[in-house]
């Protein structure tokens, strides 16, 4: 999966200092290409936005504007509040320098400001680039490894990009401690809502002084900013070469997963009665349609009702969400990481929950489950509920990934 991190270059010196700490990752939705049922990485967020207006020109914009606050600060609280306000102002100034695609699928990035220009990449819907110049209704942008021109009528920039950027950008808190306590209120005296492992990525829904509100399986809670690293993720362009390399890599990963599953099933068949497979003491009848994803679901559903255990990987004695997914797929010879965040980059992307099929991984903030069909997932939910079947859209879906 294409996850190269780059920095936004803001249109003024002060804003560049702030934006050097804001990451752009390449997560995009896409379409089937060359007969391959594959889409661009969607480890990011699925967002539905109202289309904004396009800008005909940026002429007259003040690219040299600088913010020079003159504040009298009398306390630590005043300093913190002023700093937060200044950062927000500078961030918004930087957002004016973004070019955000507003199209059904993607807009071509061309080598020259003309439809006669060579296509050097694609800027997908809601993805962003940095504005470089404007010529005859075309915006020159830099996005990821791609530099070229997009038609201005398909994009938003300048003042119109500020609020849109806040919607298409995804604020993420990356856990930076072995086990992070998520609390019910923004204080260390509050009860613990849940626990999250190191390097897990959580969706931020609100930022407070010293705390951020995040979404986990147990609900919305708070974590101290002392133990997380904050970043903002945007979608960026993909070059033709990167697209070709990604599709080739995904096809190879799919082939290997299918071969591993067939080998595992064949080995189990040799040691089991006809029509059944040996699964370490558990018996499972495989679906007659030959679908590996359906077989994964059939196997996973056997363990509904078993306990949830933080850090666990046992399908019978207890597993957490990613441990459950990992152990289910291990039965089919497929190795997956013990991390819901890492699961967002496994296999290849599916364009939205509406296109999911049985066996797909459905990824949330700090959580992952297995899609079973009819809008439902099976997952190791919480210590109170254990392994259950539930509505797949009960929380914001960050990605859907297909293994086979």
C-alpha positions as CSV (number, residue, x, y, z in Angstrom):
1,X,0.0,0.0,0.0
2,X,1.2,3.4,-1.0
3,X,1.8,5.2,2.3
4,X,4.5,7.7,1.6
5,X,4.6,10.6,4.0
6,X,5.2,14.1,2.7
7,X,5.0,17.7,4.1
8,X,2.7,20.4,3.1
9,X,4.5,23.6,1.9
10,X,2.5,26.6,3.1
11,X,2.2,29.8,1.2
12,X,4.0,31.8,3.9
13,X,7.1,31.3,6.0
14,X,5.3,31.1,9.3
15,X,2.8,28.6,8.1
16,X,5.6,26.4,6.7
17,X,7.0,26.0,10.2
18,X,3.6,24.7,11.5
19,X,2.9,22.5,8.5
20,X,6.3,20.8,8.7
21,X,4.6,18.8,11.5
22,X,1.6,17.8,9.5
23,X,1.8,14.6,7.5
24,X,0.0,13.7,4.3
25,X,-0.4,10.0,3.6
26,X,-1.6,8.5,0.4
27,X,-4.9,6.8,1.0
28,X,-7.3,6.9,-1.8
29,X,-10.4,5.3,-3.3
30,X,-10.2,4.3,-6.9
31,X,-11.6,2.0,-9.6
32,X,-11.0,-1.3,-11.4
33,X,-8.2,-1.0,-13.9
34,X,-7.0,-3.3,-16.7
35,X,-9.6,-5.9,-15.8
36,X,-8.2,-6.3,-12.3
37,X,-10.8,-6.0,-9.5
38,X,-8.7,-3.7,-7.4
39,X,-9.0,-0.2,-6.0
40,X,-6.6,2.3,-4.6
41,X,-5.5,2.1,-0.9
42,X,-8.3,3.2,1.4
43,X,-6.5,2.8,4.7
44,X,-7.7,6.3,5.3
45,X,-11.2,7.5,5.8
46,X,-14.4,7.0,3.7
47,X,-15.9,10.5,3.5
48,X,-19.0,11.7,1.7
49,X,-18.8,15.4,1.0
50,X,-21.0,18.0,-0.6
51,X,-19.1,19.2,-3.7
52,X,-17.7,22.7,-3.2
53,X,-17.5,25.4,-5.8
54,X,-14.5,25.7,-8.1
55,X,-12.3,28.8,-8.3
56,X,-11.6,30.4,-11.6
57,X,-8.4,32.1,-10.6
58,X,-6.2,32.9,-7.6
59,X,-5.2,36.3,-9.1
60,X,-5.1,38.9,-6.4
61,X,-4.4,36.5,-3.6
62,X,-1.9,37.8,-1.0
63,X,0.7,35.0,-1.0
64,X,3.1,37.1,1.1
65,X,0.7,37.7,4.0
66,X,2.2,37.1,7.4
67,X,0.7,36.8,10.8
68,X,2.6,38.8,13.5
69,X,0.6,38.5,16.7
70,X,1.3,41.0,19.4
71,X,0.0,39.5,22.7
72,X,0.5,40.3,26.3
73,X,0.7,37.0,28.2
74,X,0.5,36.8,31.9
75,X,0.2,33.1,32.7
76,X,0.9,29.6,31.4
77,X,-2.8,29.2,30.5
78,X,-2.6,32.4,28.5
79,X,0.4,31.2,26.7
80,X,-1.2,27.8,25.9
81,X,-4.4,29.5,24.7
82,X,-2.5,32.0,22.5
83,X,-0.3,29.3,21.1
84,X,-3.3,27.1,20.2
85,X,-5.0,30.1,18.5
86,X,-1.9,31.0,16.6
87,X,-1.4,27.4,15.4
88,X,-5.0,27.2,14.2
89,X,-4.6,30.5,12.3
90,X,-1.4,29.4,10.7
91,X,-3.0,26.0,9.8
92,X,-5.9,27.7,8.1
93,X,-3.5,29.9,6.1
94,X,-1.7,26.8,5.0
95,X,-5.0,25.2,4.0
96,X,-5.6,28.1,1.5
97,X,-2.6,26.8,-0.4
98,X,-4.1,23.4,-0.9
99,X,-5.8,22.2,-4.1
100,X,-8.6,19.7,-3.3
101,X,-10.1,17.5,-6.0
102,X,-13.9,17.5,-6.1
103,X,-14.9,14.9,-8.8
104,X,-16.7,11.6,-9.0
105,X,-13.6,9.5,-9.1
106,X,-10.4,11.3,-10.2
107,X,-8.9,14.1,-12.2
108,X,-5.9,13.5,-14.4
109,X,-2.6,15.3,-13.6
110,X,-1.0,16.4,-16.9
111,X,2.5,17.4,-17.8
112,X,1.4,20.7,-19.3
113,X,-1.7,22.9,-18.8
114,X,-3.6,21.4,-21.6
115,X,-5.6,18.3,-22.3
116,X,-3.0,17.4,-24.9
117,X,-0.5,17.0,-22.0
118,X,0.8,13.6,-21.0
119,X,-1.0,12.0,-18.0
120,X,1.5,11.8,-15.2
121,X,-0.8,10.8,-12.4
122,X,-4.3,10.9,-10.9
123,X,-5.7,13.2,-8.2
124,X,-8.6,11.3,-6.6
125,X,-11.8,12.8,-5.2
126,X,-11.1,14.6,-1.9
127,X,-7.4,14.2,-2.3
128,X,-5.1,17.2,-2.1
129,X,-2.0,18.8,-3.7
130,X,0.0,21.9,-2.9
131,X,-0.8,24.9,-5.2
132,X,2.3,26.1,-7.2
133,X,0.8,28.3,-9.9
134,X,-2.2,29.0,-12.1
135,X,-2.3,29.2,-15.9
136,X,-5.3,29.5,-18.2
137,X,-7.7,27.8,-15.8
138,X,-5.2,25.1,-14.9
139,X,-3.5,24.7,-11.4
140,X,0.0,23.5,-11.2
141,X,0.3,21.3,-8.1
142,X,2.7,19.1,-6.2
143,X,1.1,16.0,-4.6
144,X,3.1,13.0,-3.4
145,X,5.7,12.3,-6.1
146,X,3.5,13.9,-8.7
147,X,4.0,17.5,-10.1
148,X,1.8,18.6,-12.9
149,X,-1.4,20.4,-13.9
150,X,-5.1,19.8,-13.1
151,X,-8.1,21.5,-14.5
152,X,-9.3,24.2,-12.0
153,X,-12.9,23.5,-12.6
154,X,-12.5,20.1,-10.9
155,X,-10.8,21.4,-7.8
156,X,-11.2,23.8,-4.9
157,X,-8.4,26.0,-3.6
158,X,-7.9,29.4,-1.7
159,X,-10.5,30.4,0.8
160,X,-12.9,27.7,-0.4
161,X,-10.4,25.0,0.6
162,X,-10.1,26.0,4.2
163,X,-13.3,24.4,5.6
164,X,-13.2,21.6,3.0
165,X,-9.6,20.6,4.1
166,X,-10.9,20.2,7.7
167,X,-13.5,17.7,6.4
168,X,-11.3,15.7,4.1
169,X,-8.3,15.7,6.4
170,X,-8.3,13.1,9.1
171,X,-6.9,13.9,12.6
172,X,-5.2,10.8,14.0
173,X,-3.6,10.1,17.4
174,X,-0.8,7.5,17.3
175,X,-0.2,5.7,20.6
176,X,3.3,6.2,21.9
177,X,3.3,4.0,25.0
178,X,3.1,0.3,25.6
179,X,-0.5,0.4,26.9
180,X,-2.6,3.5,26.8
181,X,-5.6,4.0,29.1
182,X,-8.6,5.6,27.4
183,X,-10.6,7.4,30.1
184,X,-14.2,8.4,30.3
185,X,-13.4,12.0,31.0
186,X,-10.3,14.2,30.3
187,X,-8.6,13.6,33.7
188,X,-6.4,10.9,35.2
189,X,-9.0,10.6,38.0
190,X,-11.6,9.4,35.6
191,X,-12.5,5.7,35.1
192,X,-10.7,3.7,32.4
193,X,-13.0,3.1,29.4
194,X,-10.5,0.8,27.5
195,X,-6.9,0.1,26.7
196,X,-5.0,0.5,23.5
197,X,-1.6,-0.9,22.5
198,X,1.5,0.9,21.3
199,X,1.4,2.3,17.7
200,X,-2.3,2.0,17.4
201,X,-3.9,4.8,15.4
202,X,-7.1,6.4,16.8
203,X,-9.5,8.7,15.1
204,X,-9.6,12.1,17.0
205,X,-13.0,13.7,17.3
206,X,-12.1,16.6,19.5
207,X,-9.0,18.3,20.8
208,X,-8.8,19.8,24.3
209,X,-6.1,21.3,26.5
210,X,-3.7,18.4,27.1
211,X,-6.3,15.8,26.0
212,X,-7.9,14.5,22.8
213,X,-11.2,12.7,22.4
214,X,-10.8,9.5,20.5
215,X,-13.0,6.7,19.2
216,X,-12.5,3.2,20.4
217,X,-14.6,0.0,20.5
218,X,-15.9,0.8,23.9
219,X,-17.1,4.2,22.8
220,X,-15.7,7.8,22.8
221,X,-13.1,8.5,25.5
222,X,-10.1,10.7,26.3
223,X,-6.3,10.2,26.1
224,X,-3.5,12.5,27.3
225,X,-1.6,14.1,24.5
226,X,1.6,13.2,26.5
227,X,1.2,9.6,25.3
228,X,0.2,10.1,21.7
229,X,1.5,11.8,18.5
230,X,-1.0,13.8,16.6
231,X,-1.0,14.1,12.8
232,X,-3.4,15.0,10.0
233,X,-3.8,12.6,7.1
234,X,-4.9,13.7,3.6
235,X,-5.2,11.8,0.3
236,X,-2.6,12.6,-2.3
237,X,-2.0,11.9,-6.0
238,X,-0.6,8.7,-7.4
239,X,1.7,8.6,-10.3
240,X,1.3,6.2,-13.2
241,X,4.4,4.3,-12.1
242,X,3.2,4.0,-8.5
243,X,-0.3,2.8,-9.7
244,X,1.3,0.1,-11.8
245,X,3.6,-1.0,-9.0
246,X,0.8,-1.0,-6.5
247,X,-1.5,-3.1,-8.7
248,X,1.3,-5.6,-9.4
249,X,2.1,-5.9,-5.7
250,X,-1.6,-6.3,-4.7
251,X,-2.1,-9.0,-7.3
252,X,0.9,-10.9,-6.1
253,X,-0.2,-10.7,-2.5
254,X,-3.6,-11.9,-3.5
255,X,-2.1,-14.8,-5.4
256,X,0.0,-15.9,-2.5
257,X,-2.9,-15.7,0.0
258,X,-5.0,-17.8,-2.3
259,X,-2.2,-20.4,-2.7
260,X,-1.6,-20.5,1.1
261,X,-5.4,-21.0,1.8
262,X,-5.7,-23.8,-0.8
263,X,-2.6,-25.5,0.7
264,X,-3.9,-25.2,4.2
265,X,-7.4,-26.6,3.2
266,X,-5.8,-29.5,1.3
267,X,-3.7,-30.4,4.3
268,X,-6.7,-30.3,6.6
269,X,-8.8,-32.3,4.3
270,X,-6.3,-35.2,4.4
271,X,-6.8,-35.5,8.1
272,X,-10.5,-35.0,8.3
273,X,-13.7,-36.9,7.4
274,X,-15.2,-36.3,4.0
275,X,-16.9,-32.9,3.8
276,X,-15.2,-31.6,6.9
277,X,-11.8,-30.1,7.8
278,X,-9.8,-30.4,11.0
279,X,-9.4,-27.1,12.8
280,X,-7.5,-27.9,16.0
281,X,-10.5,-29.7,17.6
282,X,-13.1,-27.6,15.8
283,X,-14.9,-29.0,12.8
284,X,-16.1,-26.8,9.9
285,X,-17.9,-27.5,6.7
286,X,-16.7,-25.4,3.8
287,X,-19.1,-23.5,1.6
288,X,-20.0,-25.2,-1.6
289,X,-19.5,-22.1,-3.8
290,X,-15.7,-22.3,-3.5
291,X,-15.5,-18.8,-2.0
292,X,-12.5,-18.6,0.4
293,X,-14.0,-15.5,2.0
294,X,-17.2,-17.5,2.8
295,X,-15.1,-20.3,4.2
296,X,-13.3,-17.8,6.5
297,X,-16.7,-16.5,7.7
298,X,-18.0,-20.0,8.3
299,X,-15.0,-20.8,10.4
300,X,-15.0,-17.5,12.3
301,X,-18.7,-17.8,13.3
302,X,-17.9,-21.0,15.3
303,X,-16.3,-18.8,18.0
304,X,-19.1,-16.4,18.7
305,X,-19.8,-16.3,22.4
306,X,-16.1,-16.9,23.3
307,X,-14.4,-14.3,25.5
308,X,-12.6,-11.1,24.6
309,X,-9.1,-10.9,26.2
310,X,-6.9,-7.8,25.7
311,X,-3.7,-8.9,23.9
312,X,-5.1,-12.5,23.4
313,X,-5.0,-14.6,20.3
314,X,-6.9,-17.7,21.4
315,X,-10.2,-18.3,19.5
316,X,-11.5,-20.4,22.4
317,X,-9.9,-18.9,25.6
318,X,-9.9,-15.3,24.5
319,X,-8.7,-12.9,21.8
320,X,-8.8,-9.2,21.2
321,X,-10.1,-7.8,17.9
322,X,-6.9,-8.1,15.8
323,X,-5.9,-11.3,17.6
324,X,-9.3,-12.8,16.6
325,X,-8.8,-11.8,12.9
326,X,-5.2,-13.0,12.9
327,X,-6.1,-16.4,14.3
328,X,-9.0,-16.9,12.0
329,X,-7.0,-16.2,8.9
330,X,-4.0,-18.3,10.3
331,X,-6.3,-21.3,9.9
332,X,-6.2,-20.7,6.2
333,X,-2.5,-20.3,6.0
334,X,-2.6,-16.5,5.8
335,X,-0.4,-14.5,8.2
336,X,-1.9,-11.2,9.4
337,X,-0.4,-8.8,12.0
338,X,-1.7,-8.5,15.6
339,X,-2.7,-4.9,15.1
340,X,-5.9,-3.3,13.9
341,X,-4.0,-0.4,12.5
342,X,-1.6,-2.6,10.5
343,X,-4.7,-4.6,9.2
344,X,-5.6,-1.4,7.3
345,X,-2.8,-2.0,4.9
346,X,-3.2,-5.8,4.4
347,X,-4.5,-7.2,1.1
348,X,-6.0,-4.6,-1.2
349,X,-8.6,-1.9,-0.8
350,X,-12.3,-2.2,-1.3
351,X,-14.2,0.9,-2.3
352,X,-16.6,1.3,0.6
353,X,-18.6,-1.0,2.8
354,X,-21.3,-1.3,0.1
355,X,-18.8,-3.3,-2.0
356,X,-17.6,-5.6,0.8
357,X,-18.0,-9.4,0.5
358,X,-17.7,-12.1,3.1
359,X,-14.2,-12.5,4.5
360,X,-13.2,-8.8,4.0
361,X,-11.6,-7.0,6.9
362,X,-13.6,-4.0,8.1
363,X,-11.3,-1.5,9.9
364,X,-12.3,1.1,12.4
365,X,-10.5,3.5,14.8
366,X,-8.6,1.0,17.0
367,X,-10.7,-2.0,15.9
368,X,-11.1,-4.6,13.2
369,X,-13.7,-7.2,12.3
370,X,-14.6,-9.7,9.5
371,X,-17.4,-8.9,7.2
372,X,-19.9,-11.8,7.0
373,X,-22.5,-10.3,4.5
374,X,-25.8,-8.5,4.8
375,X,-24.2,-5.5,6.5
376,X,-22.8,-7.5,9.4
377,X,-19.4,-8.4,10.9
378,X,-18.1,-10.9,13.4
379,X,-15.6,-9.5,15.8
380,X,-14.0,-9.7,19.2
381,X,-15.8,-6.6,20.6
382,X,-15.2,-5.9,24.3
383,X,-14.5,-7.7,27.5
384,X,-18.2,-7.3,28.3
385,X,-19.5,-8.8,25.1
386,X,-16.8,-11.1,23.9
387,X,-16.9,-12.4,20.2
388,X,-20.2,-11.2,18.7
389,X,-22.0,-10.6,15.4
390,X,-23.0,-7.0,14.8
391,X,-23.9,-4.2,12.4
392,X,-20.8,-3.4,10.2
393,X,-21.8,0.3,10.0
394,X,-22.2,0.8,13.8
395,X,-19.1,3.0,13.8
396,X,-17.2,5.0,11.2
397,X,-15.5,2.7,8.8
398,X,-11.9,3.7,8.0
399,X,-11.1,1.0,5.5
400,X,-12.3,-2.3,4.0
401,X,-9.5,-4.7,2.9
402,X,-9.8,-7.9,0.9
403,X,-7.2,-10.7,1.5
404,X,-8.2,-13.2,-1.3
